[in-house]
Amino acid sequence: MTSIGDLPMEVLEDIVLRAMSDRPPRSASLLASVHPTWQRIVEGRVFNTLALRERDSIPTVMEILRRRPWRFDAVRVMIVPVLLPLYPAIEVSNF
């Protein structure tokens, strides 16, 4: 008997990405739980762009990514907030 994991990768990616496009973003975890191959496809899309928050620790995020190399490989864009100190306004006179 043939299993879903026996389908060509291109077919699986098409199925998973179509299913993801028809559902809210939170349902990606449900699709990822169907099969290990589906998990890699979903994570490849989910981890493509990471937007960190102020409270996120970059070393912790990097450790999570390193545990599963395909997650690390999937990251193409990482958005990191930078908080700059407040500087006093420069007084401008007589331009």
PDB file as gemmi writes it, atoms N, CA and C in Angstrom:
CRYST1    1.000    1.000    1.000  90.00  90.00  90.00 P 1                      
ATOM      1  N   MET A   1       0.848  -1.188   0.000  1.00  0.00           N  
ATOM      2  CA  MET A   1       0.000   0.000   0.000  1.00  0.00           C  
ATOM      3  C   MET A   1       0.892   1.248   0.000  1.00  0.00           C  
ATOM      4  N   THR A   2       0.513   2.234  -0.755  1.00  0.00           N  
ATOM      5  CA  THR A   2       1.270   3.471  -0.851  1.00  0.00           C  
ATOM      6  C   THR A   2       0.845   4.435   0.247  1.00  0.00           C  
ATOM      7  N   SER A   3       1.835   5.080   0.872  1.00  0.00           N  
ATOM      8  CA  SER A   3       1.514   6.073   1.903  1.00  0.00           C  
ATOM      9  C   SER A   3       1.691   7.471   1.317  1.00  0.00           C  
ATOM     10  N   ILE A   4       1.202   8.432   2.049  1.00  0.00           N  
ATOM     11  CA  ILE A   4       1.296   9.824   1.589  1.00  0.00           C  
ATOM     12  C   ILE A   4       2.750  10.264   1.438  1.00  0.00           C  
ATOM     13  N   GLY A   5       3.629   9.663   2.225  1.00  0.00           N  
ATOM     14  CA  GLY A   5       5.042   9.996   2.142  1.00  0.00           C  
ATOM     15  C   GLY A   5       5.702   9.505   0.863  1.00  0.00           C  
ATOM     16  N   ASP A   6       5.019   8.637   0.109  1.00  0.00           N  
ATOM     17  CA  ASP A   6       5.579   8.107  -1.127  1.00  0.00           C  
ATOM     18  C   ASP A   6       5.323   9.007  -2.338  1.00  0.00           C  
ATOM     19  N   LEU A   7       4.496  10.026  -2.165  1.00  0.00           N  
ATOM     20  CA  LEU A   7       4.219  10.939  -3.286  1.00  0.00           C  
ATOM     21  C   LEU A   7       5.460  11.778  -3.582  1.00  0.00           C  
ATOM     22  N   PRO A   8       5.629  12.203  -4.830  1.00  0.00           N  
ATOM     23  CA  PRO A   8       6.765  13.083  -5.152  1.00  0.00           C  
ATOM     24  C   PRO A   8       6.702  14.377  -4.337  1.00  0.00           C  
ATOM     25  N   MET A   9       7.865  14.907  -3.974  1.00  0.00           N  
ATOM     26  CA  MET A   9       7.945  16.109  -3.140  1.00  0.00           C  
ATOM     27  C   MET A   9       7.180  17.275  -3.759  1.00  0.00           C  
ATOM     28  N   GLU A  10       7.247  17.435  -5.062  1.00  0.00           N  
ATOM     29  CA  GLU A  10       6.548  18.553  -5.725  1.00  0.00           C  
ATOM     30  C   GLU A  10       5.034  18.458  -5.509  1.00  0.00           C  
ATOM     31  N   VAL A  11       4.502  17.231  -5.557  1.00  0.00           N  
ATOM     32  CA  VAL A  11       3.066  17.025  -5.348  1.00  0.00           C  
ATOM     33  C   VAL A  11       2.711  17.319  -3.892  1.00  0.00           C  
ATOM     34  N   LEU A  12       3.526  16.806  -2.979  1.00  0.00           N  
ATOM     35  CA  LEU A  12       3.272  17.066  -1.555  1.00  0.00           C  
ATOM     36  C   LEU A  12       3.323  18.555  -1.243  1.00  0.00           C  
ATOM     37  N   GLU A  13       4.329  19.260  -1.767  1.00  0.00           N  
ATOM     38  CA  GLU A  13       4.429  20.702  -1.527  1.00  0.00           C  
ATOM     39  C   GLU A  13       3.209  21.423  -2.062  1.00  0.00           C  
ATOM     40  N   ASP A  14       2.746  21.037  -3.241  1.00  0.00           N  
ATOM     41  CA  ASP A  14       1.563  21.673  -3.822  1.00  0.00           C  
ATOM     42  C   ASP A  14       0.332  21.438  -2.950  1.00  0.00           C  
ATOM     43  N   ILE A  15       0.153  20.210  -2.482  1.00  0.00           N  
ATOM     44  CA  ILE A  15      -0.999  19.882  -1.622  1.00  0.00           C  
ATOM     45  C   ILE A  15      -0.938  20.696  -0.325  1.00  0.00           C  
ATOM     46  N   VAL A  16       0.206  20.671   0.333  1.00  0.00           N  
ATOM     47  CA  VAL A  16       0.340  21.338   1.637  1.00  0.00           C  
ATOM     48  C   VAL A  16       0.187  22.850   1.488  1.00  0.00           C  
ATOM     49  N   LEU A  17       0.845  23.445   0.504  1.00  0.00           N  
ATOM     50  CA  LEU A  17       0.771  24.900   0.344  1.00  0.00           C  
ATOM     51  C   LEU A  17      -0.623  25.359  -0.062  1.00  0.00           C  
ATOM     52  N   ARG A  18      -1.323  24.557  -0.844  1.00  0.00           N  
ATOM     53  CA  ARG A  18      -2.725  24.896  -1.163  1.00  0.00           C  
ATOM     54  C   ARG A  18      -3.593  24.816   0.084  1.00  0.00           C  
ATOM     55  N   ALA A  19      -3.360  23.784   0.891  1.00  0.00           N  
ATOM     56  CA  ALA A  19      -4.131  23.658   2.142  1.00  0.00           C  
ATOM     57  C   ALA A  19      -3.838  24.819   3.080  1.00  0.00           C  
ATOM     58  N   MET A  20      -2.586  25.261   3.119  1.00  0.00           N  
ATOM     59  CA  MET A  20      -2.227  26.390   3.981  1.00  0.00           C  
ATOM     60  C   MET A  20      -2.865  27.685   3.493  1.00  0.00           C  
ATOM     61  N   SER A  21      -2.990  27.849   2.189  1.00  0.00           N  
ATOM     62  CA  SER A  21      -3.520  29.108   1.661  1.00  0.00           C  
ATOM     63  C   SER A  21      -5.016  29.256   1.912  1.00  0.00           C  
ATOM     64  N   ASP A  22      -5.702  28.138   2.140  1.00  0.00           N  
ATOM     65  CA  ASP A  22      -7.153  28.174   2.365  1.00  0.00           C  
ATOM     66  C   ASP A  22      -7.537  28.246   3.831  1.00  0.00           C  
ATOM     67  N   ARG A  23      -6.556  28.300   4.724  1.00  0.00           N  
ATOM     68  CA  ARG A  23      -6.837  28.249   6.154  1.00  0.00           C  
ATOM     69  C   ARG A  23      -6.145  29.394   6.893  1.00  0.00           C  
ATOM     70  N   PRO A  24      -6.631  29.685   8.100  1.00  0.00           N  
ATOM     71  CA  PRO A  24      -5.950  30.712   8.901  1.00  0.00           C  
ATOM     72  C   PRO A  24      -4.535  30.260   9.266  1.00  0.00           C  
ATOM     73  N   PRO A  25      -3.618  31.204   9.494  1.00  0.00           N  
ATOM     74  CA  PRO A  25      -2.224  30.853   9.786  1.00  0.00           C  
ATOM     75  C   PRO A  25      -2.049  29.875  10.947  1.00  0.00           C  
ATOM     76  N   ARG A  26      -2.915  29.933  11.927  1.00  0.00           N  
ATOM     77  CA  ARG A  26      -2.770  29.047  13.093  1.00  0.00           C  
ATOM     78  C   ARG A  26      -2.969  27.574  12.748  1.00  0.00           C  
ATOM     79  N   SER A  27      -3.637  27.283  11.643  1.00  0.00           N  
ATOM     80  CA  SER A  27      -3.889  25.887  11.287  1.00  0.00           C  
ATOM     81  C   SER A  27      -2.657  25.207  10.712  1.00  0.00           C  
ATOM     82  N   ALA A  28      -1.579  25.946  10.487  1.00  0.00           N  
ATOM     83  CA  ALA A  28      -0.353  25.353   9.944  1.00  0.00           C  
ATOM     84  C   ALA A  28       0.148  24.226  10.841  1.00  0.00           C  
ATOM     85  N   SER A  29       0.006  24.379  12.152  1.00  0.00           N  
ATOM     86  CA  SER A  29       0.484  23.333  13.064  1.00  0.00           C  
ATOM     87  C   SER A  29      -0.311  22.040  12.882  1.00  0.00           C  
ATOM     88  N   LEU A  30      -1.587  22.157  12.545  1.00  0.00           N  
ATOM     89  CA  LEU A  30      -2.384  20.947  12.297  1.00  0.00           C  
ATOM     90  C   LEU A  30      -1.895  20.233  11.043  1.00  0.00           C  
ATOM     91  N   LEU A  31      -1.610  20.990  10.002  1.00  0.00           N  
ATOM     92  CA  LEU A  31      -1.098  20.388   8.773  1.00  0.00           C  
ATOM     93  C   LEU A  31       0.268  19.757   9.013  1.00  0.00           C  
ATOM     94  N   ALA A  32       1.090  20.403   9.822  1.00  0.00           N  
ATOM     95  CA  ALA A  32       2.426  19.882  10.108  1.00  0.00           C  
ATOM     96  C   ALA A  32       2.364  18.558  10.866  1.00  0.00           C  
ATOM     97  N   SER A  33       1.272  18.312  11.571  1.00  0.00           N  
ATOM     98  CA  SER A  33       1.160  17.085  12.364  1.00  0.00           C  
ATOM     99  C   SER A  33       0.691  15.876  11.546  1.00  0.00           C  
ATOM    100  N   VAL A  34       0.351  16.080  10.274  1.00  0.00           N  
ATOM    101  CA  VAL A  34      -0.140  14.983   9.440  1.00  0.00           C  
ATOM    102  C   VAL A  34       0.953  13.951   9.170  1.00  0.00           C  
ATOM    103  N   HIS A  35       2.144  14.432   8.850  1.00  0.00           N  
ATOM    104  CA  HIS A  35       3.230  13.530   8.445  1.00  0.00           C  
ATOM    105  C   HIS A  35       4.546  14.294   8.604  1.00  0.00           C  
ATOM    106  N   PRO A  36       5.645  13.626   8.920  1.00  0.00           N  
ATOM    107  CA  PRO A  36       6.930  14.334   9.067  1.00  0.00           C  
ATOM    108  C   PRO A  36       7.327  15.142   7.829  1.00  0.00           C  
ATOM    109  N   THR A  37       7.033  14.635   6.648  1.00  0.00           N  
ATOM    110  CA  THR A  37       7.352  15.384   5.430  1.00  0.00           C  
ATOM    111  C   THR A  37       6.516  16.655   5.353  1.00  0.00           C  
ATOM    112  N   TRP A  38       5.247  16.552   5.744  1.00  0.00           N  
ATOM    113  CA  TRP A  38       4.393  17.739   5.753  1.00  0.00           C  
ATOM    114  C   TRP A  38       4.930  18.762   6.747  1.00  0.00           C  
ATOM    115  N   GLN A  39       5.455  18.269   7.878  1.00  0.00           N  
ATOM    116  CA  GLN A  39       6.010  19.178   8.875  1.00  0.00           C  
ATOM    117  C   GLN A  39       7.146  19.997   8.264  1.00  0.00           C  
ATOM    118  N   ARG A  40       8.004  19.353   7.519  1.00  0.00           N  
ATOM    119  CA  ARG A  40       9.126  20.071   6.903  1.00  0.00           C  
ATOM    120  C   ARG A  40       8.648  21.089   5.879  1.00  0.00           C  
ATOM    121  N   ILE A  41       7.625  20.727   5.119  1.00  0.00           N  
ATOM    122  CA  ILE A  41       7.089  21.661   4.124  1.00  0.00           C  
ATOM    123  C   ILE A  41       6.478  22.869   4.818  1.00  0.00           C  
ATOM    124  N   VAL A  42       5.657  22.623   5.842  1.00  0.00           N  
ATOM    125  CA  VAL A  42       5.001  23.719   6.577  1.00  0.00           C  
ATOM    126  C   VAL A  42       6.051  24.601   7.247  1.00  0.00           C  
ATOM    127  N   GLU A  43       7.015  23.983   7.918  1.00  0.00           N  
ATOM    128  CA  GLU A  43       8.036  24.772   8.609  1.00  0.00           C  
ATOM    129  C   GLU A  43       8.893  25.561   7.622  1.00  0.00           C  
ATOM    130  N   GLY A  44       9.099  25.011   6.430  1.00  0.00           N  
ATOM    131  CA  GLY A  44       9.835  25.751   5.409  1.00  0.00           C  
ATOM    132  C   GLY A  44       9.142  27.047   5.044  1.00  0.00           C  
ATOM    133  N   ARG A  45       7.820  27.026   5.056  1.00  0.00           N  
ATOM    134  CA  ARG A  45       7.054  28.232   4.747  1.00  0.00           C  
ATOM    135  C   ARG A  45       6.960  29.142   5.966  1.00  0.00           C  
ATOM    136  N   VAL A  46       6.680  28.566   7.131  1.00  0.00           N  
ATOM    137  CA  VAL A  46       6.485  29.340   8.355  1.00  0.00           C  
ATOM    138  C   VAL A  46       7.770  30.034   8.791  1.00  0.00           C  
ATOM    139  N   PHE A  47       8.894  29.339   8.672  1.00  0.00           N  
ATOM    140  CA  PHE A  47      10.166  29.888   9.133  1.00  0.00           C  
ATOM    141  C   PHE A  47      10.880  30.731   8.079  1.00  0.00           C  
ATOM    142  N   ASN A  48      10.244  30.930   6.927  1.00  0.00           N  
ATOM    143  CA  ASN A  48      10.848  31.744   5.870  1.00  0.00           C  
ATOM    144  C   ASN A  48      11.157  33.150   6.373  1.00  0.00           C  
ATOM    145  N   THR A  49      10.214  33.752   7.084  1.00  0.00           N  
ATOM    146  CA  THR A  49      10.401  35.088   7.643  1.00  0.00           C  
ATOM    147  C   THR A  49      10.107  35.032   9.142  1.00  0.00           C  
ATOM    148  N   LEU A  50      11.086  35.400   9.943  1.00  0.00           N  
ATOM    149  CA  LEU A  50      10.901  35.442  11.389  1.00  0.00           C  
ATOM    150  C   LEU A  50      10.880  36.894  11.840  1.00  0.00           C  
ATOM    151  N   ALA A  51       9.850  37.245  12.566  1.00  0.00           N  
ATOM    152  CA  ALA A  51       9.762  38.586  13.140  1.00  0.00           C  
ATOM    153  C   ALA A  51       9.862  38.437  14.657  1.00  0.00           C  
ATOM    154  N   LEU A  52      10.986  38.847  15.198  1.00  0.00           N  
ATOM    155  CA  LEU A  52      11.197  38.736  16.641  1.00  0.00           C  
ATOM    156  C   LEU A  52      10.557  39.924  17.350  1.00  0.00           C  
ATOM    157  N   ARG A  53      10.275  39.722  18.624  1.00  0.00           N  
ATOM    158  CA  ARG A  53       9.747  40.796  19.458  1.00  0.00           C  
ATOM    159  C   ARG A  53      10.850  41.263  20.388  1.00  0.00           C  
ATOM    160  N   GLU A  54      10.597  42.361  21.046  1.00  0.00           N  
ATOM    161  CA  GLU A  54      11.581  42.911  21.995  1.00  0.00           C  
ATOM    162  C   GLU A  54      12.011  41.888  23.021  1.00  0.00           C  
ATOM    163  N   ARG A  55      11.075  41.124  23.524  1.00  0.00           N  
ATOM    164  CA  ARG A  55      11.365  40.202  24.621  1.00  0.00           C  
ATOM    165  C   ARG A  55      12.014  38.898  24.152  1.00  0.00           C  
ATOM    166  N   ASP A  56      12.074  38.662  22.835  1.00  0.00           N  
ATOM    167  CA  ASP A  56      12.686  37.437  22.326  1.00  0.00           C  
ATOM    168  C   ASP A  56      14.204  37.500  22.451  1.00  0.00           C  
ATOM    169  N   SER A  57      14.767  36.416  22.875  1.00  0.00           N  
ATOM    170  CA  SER A  57      16.215  36.320  23.016  1.00  0.00           C  
ATOM    171  C   SER A  57      16.785  35.729  21.726  1.00  0.00           C  
ATOM    172  N   ILE A  58      17.674  36.462  21.086  1.00  0.00           N  
ATOM    173  CA  ILE A  58      18.251  35.981  19.834  1.00  0.00           C  
ATOM    174  C   ILE A  58      18.990  34.654  20.043  1.00  0.00           C  
ATOM    175  N   PRO A  59      19.801  34.500  21.102  1.00  0.00           N  
ATOM    176  CA  PRO A  59      20.455  33.192  21.304  1.00  0.00           C  
ATOM    177  C   PRO A  59      19.453  32.041  21.466  1.00  0.00           C  
ATOM    178  N   THR A  60      18.341  32.284  22.140  1.00  0.00           N  
ATOM    179  CA  THR A  60      17.325  31.241  22.312  1.00  0.00           C  
ATOM    180  C   THR A  60      16.696  30.883  20.971  1.00  0.00           C  
ATOM    181  N   VAL A  61      16.366  31.884  20.191  1.00  0.00           N  
ATOM    182  CA  VAL A  61      15.789  31.649  18.861  1.00  0.00           C  
ATOM    183  C   VAL A  61      16.770  30.859  18.000  1.00  0.00           C  
ATOM    184  N   MET A  62      18.037  31.221  18.027  1.00  0.00           N  
ATOM    185  CA  MET A  62      19.044  30.519  17.235  1.00  0.00           C  
ATOM    186  C   MET A  62      19.181  29.062  17.692  1.00  0.00           C  
ATOM    187  N   GLU A  63      19.096  28.820  18.982  1.00  0.00           N  
ATOM    188  CA  GLU A  63      19.186  27.446  19.493  1.00  0.00           C  
ATOM    189  C   GLU A  63      17.996  26.619  19.011  1.00  0.00           C  
ATOM    190  N   ILE A  64      16.808  27.197  19.033  1.00  0.00           N  
ATOM    191  CA  ILE A  64      15.616  26.497  18.537  1.00  0.00           C  
ATOM    192  C   ILE A  64      15.784  26.156  17.059  1.00  0.00           C  
ATOM    193  N   LEU A  65      16.301  27.085  16.293  1.00  0.00           N  
ATOM    194  CA  LEU A  65      16.514  26.846  14.866  1.00  0.00           C  
ATOM    195  C   LEU A  65      17.578  25.771  14.629  1.00  0.00           C  
ATOM    196  N   ARG A  66      18.611  25.760  15.423  1.00  0.00           N  
ATOM    197  CA  ARG A  66      19.704  24.782  15.235  1.00  0.00           C  
ATOM    198  C   ARG A  66      19.279  23.352  15.556  1.00  0.00           C  
ATOM    199  N   ARG A  67      18.270  23.206  16.405  1.00  0.00           N  
ATOM    200  CA  ARG A  67      17.806  21.854  16.753  1.00  0.00           C  
ATOM    201  C   ARG A  67      17.232  21.123  15.546  1.00  0.00           C  
ATOM    202  N   ARG A  68      16.679  21.886  14.621  1.00  0.00           N  
ATOM    203  CA  ARG A  68      16.143  21.300  13.387  1.00  0.00           C  
ATOM    204  C   ARG A  68      16.744  22.066  12.217  1.00  0.00           C  
ATOM    205  N   PRO A  69      17.776  21.511  11.611  1.00  0.00           N  
ATOM    206  CA  PRO A  69      18.508  22.239  10.565  1.00  0.00           C  
ATOM    207  C   PRO A  69      17.637  22.747   9.421  1.00  0.00           C  
ATOM    208  N   TRP A  70      16.556  22.037   9.072  1.00  0.00           N  
ATOM    209  CA  TRP A  70      15.713  22.518   7.973  1.00  0.00           C  
ATOM    210  C   TRP A  70      14.999  23.810   8.350  1.00  0.00           C  
ATOM    211  N   ARG A  71      14.745  24.021   9.651  1.00  0.00           N  
ATOM    212  CA  ARG A  71      14.174  25.308  10.070  1.00  0.00           C  
ATOM    213  C   ARG A  71      15.210  26.412   9.842  1.00  0.00           C  
ATOM    214  N   PHE A  72      16.422  26.150  10.272  1.00  0.00           N  
ATOM    215  CA  PHE A  72      17.497  27.132  10.126  1.00  0.00           C  
ATOM    216  C   PHE A  72      17.708  27.467   8.645  1.00  0.00           C  
ATOM    217  N   ASP A  73      17.714  26.429   7.797  1.00  0.00           N  
ATOM    218  CA  ASP A  73      17.899  26.626   6.354  1.00  0.00           C  
ATOM    219  C   ASP A  73      16.745  27.389   5.711  1.00  0.00           C  
ATOM    220  N   ALA A  74      15.555  27.296   6.304  1.00  0.00           N  
ATOM    221  CA  ALA A  74      14.373  27.943   5.722  1.00  0.00           C  
ATOM    222  C   ALA A  74      14.358  29.452   5.935  1.00  0.00           C  
ATOM    223  N   VAL A  75      15.049  29.935   6.967  1.00  0.00           N  
ATOM    224  CA  VAL A  75      15.010  31.362   7.298  1.00  0.00           C  
ATOM    225  C   VAL A  75      15.705  32.165   6.205  1.00  0.00           C  
ATOM    226  N   ARG A  76      14.957  33.096   5.637  1.00  0.00           N  
ATOM    227  CA  ARG A  76      15.498  34.000   4.619  1.00  0.00           C  
ATOM    228  C   ARG A  76      15.510  35.446   5.115  1.00  0.00           C  
ATOM    229  N   VAL A  77      14.554  35.771   5.991  1.00  0.00           N  
ATOM    230  CA  VAL A  77      14.440  37.132   6.520  1.00  0.00           C  
ATOM    231  C   VAL A  77      14.213  37.041   8.021  1.00  0.00           C  
ATOM    232  N   MET A  78      14.991  37.803   8.777  1.00  0.00           N  
ATOM    233  CA  MET A  78      14.786  37.884  10.219  1.00  0.00           C  
ATOM    234  C   MET A  78      14.647  39.364  10.578  1.00  0.00           C  
ATOM    235  N   ILE A  79      13.505  39.706  11.129  1.00  0.00           N  
ATOM    236  CA  ILE A  79      13.224  41.078  11.518  1.00  0.00           C  
ATOM    237  C   ILE A  79      13.465  41.195  13.024  1.00  0.00           C  
ATOM    238  N   VAL A  80      14.393  42.056  13.383  1.00  0.00           N  
ATOM    239  CA  VAL A  80      14.783  42.205  14.783  1.00  0.00           C  
ATOM    240  C   VAL A  80      14.548  43.654  15.209  1.00  0.00           C  
ATOM    241  N   PRO A  81      13.740  43.865  16.250  1.00  0.00           N  
ATOM    242  CA  PRO A  81      13.528  45.239  16.716  1.00  0.00           C  
ATOM    243  C   PRO A  81      14.780  45.774  17.413  1.00  0.00           C  
ATOM    244  N   VAL A  82      15.060  47.014  17.169  1.00  0.00           N  
ATOM    245  CA  VAL A  82      16.208  47.669  17.803  1.00  0.00           C  
ATOM    246  C   VAL A  82      15.693  48.913  18.517  1.00  0.00           C  
ATOM    247  N   LEU A  83      15.942  48.982  19.802  1.00  0.00           N  
ATOM    248  CA  LEU A  83      15.525  50.141  20.569  1.00  0.00           C  
ATOM    249  C   LEU A  83      16.727  51.052  20.763  1.00  0.00           C  
ATOM    250  N   LEU A  84      16.638  52.212  20.221  1.00  0.00           N  
ATOM    251  CA  LEU A  84      17.712  53.179  20.367  1.00  0.00           C  
ATOM    252  C   LEU A  84      17.421  54.083  21.555  1.00  0.00           C  
ATOM    253  N   PRO A  85      18.452  54.552  22.226  1.00  0.00           N  
ATOM    254  CA  PRO A  85      18.210  55.463  23.350  1.00  0.00           C  
ATOM    255  C   PRO A  85      17.663  56.794  22.839  1.00  0.00           C  
ATOM    256  N   LEU A  86      16.909  57.438  23.700  1.00  0.00           N  
ATOM    257  CA  LEU A  86      16.385  58.744  23.344  1.00  0.00           C  
ATOM    258  C   LEU A  86      17.493  59.786  23.431  1.00  0.00           C  
ATOM    259  N   TYR A  87      17.553  60.599  22.445  1.00  0.00           N  
ATOM    260  CA  TYR A  87      18.533  61.679  22.430  1.00  0.00           C  
ATOM    261  C   TYR A  87      17.799  63.009  22.545  1.00  0.00           C  
ATOM    262  N   PRO A  88      18.414  63.965  23.206  1.00  0.00           N  
ATOM    263  CA  PRO A  88      17.734  65.253  23.316  1.00  0.00           C  
ATOM    264  C   PRO A  88      17.645  65.924  21.927  1.00  0.00           C  
ATOM    265  N   ALA A  89      16.591  66.661  21.756  1.00  0.00           N  
ATOM    266  CA  ALA A  89      16.415  67.381  20.482  1.00  0.00           C  
ATOM    267  C   ALA A  89      17.511  68.431  20.337  1.00  0.00           C  
ATOM    268  N   ILE A  90      17.990  68.555  19.155  1.00  0.00           N  
ATOM    269  CA  ILE A  90      19.027  69.572  18.887  1.00  0.00           C  
ATOM    270  C   ILE A  90      18.334  70.907  18.709  1.00  0.00           C  
ATOM    271  N   GLU A  91      18.850  71.870  19.395  1.00  0.00           N  
ATOM    272  CA  GLU A  91      18.269  73.205  19.255  1.00  0.00           C  
ATOM    273  C   GLU A  91      18.732  73.802  17.937  1.00  0.00           C  
ATOM    274  N   VAL A  92      17.787  74.222  17.178  1.00  0.00           N  
ATOM    275  CA  VAL A  92      18.101  74.791  15.870  1.00  0.00           C  
ATOM    276  C   VAL A  92      17.730  76.266  15.904  1.00  0.00           C  
ATOM    277  N   SER A  93      18.678  77.085  15.552  1.00  0.00           N  
ATOM    278  CA  SER A  93      18.365  78.507  15.527  1.00  0.00           C  
ATOM    279  C   SER A  93      18.977  79.135  14.291  1.00  0.00           C  
ATOM    280  N   ASN A  94      18.264  80.077  13.767  1.00  0.00           N  
ATOM    281  CA  ASN A  94      18.706  80.887  12.639  1.00  0.00           C  
ATOM    282  C   ASN A  94      19.268  80.085  11.478  1.00  0.00           C  
ATOM    283  N   PHE A  95      18.410  79.452  10.803  1.00  0.00           N  
ATOM    284  CA  PHE A  95      18.831  78.772   9.578  1.00  0.00           C  
ATOM    285  C   PHE A  95      18.945  79.736   8.461  1.00  0.00           C  
TER     286      PHE A  95                                                      
END                                                                             
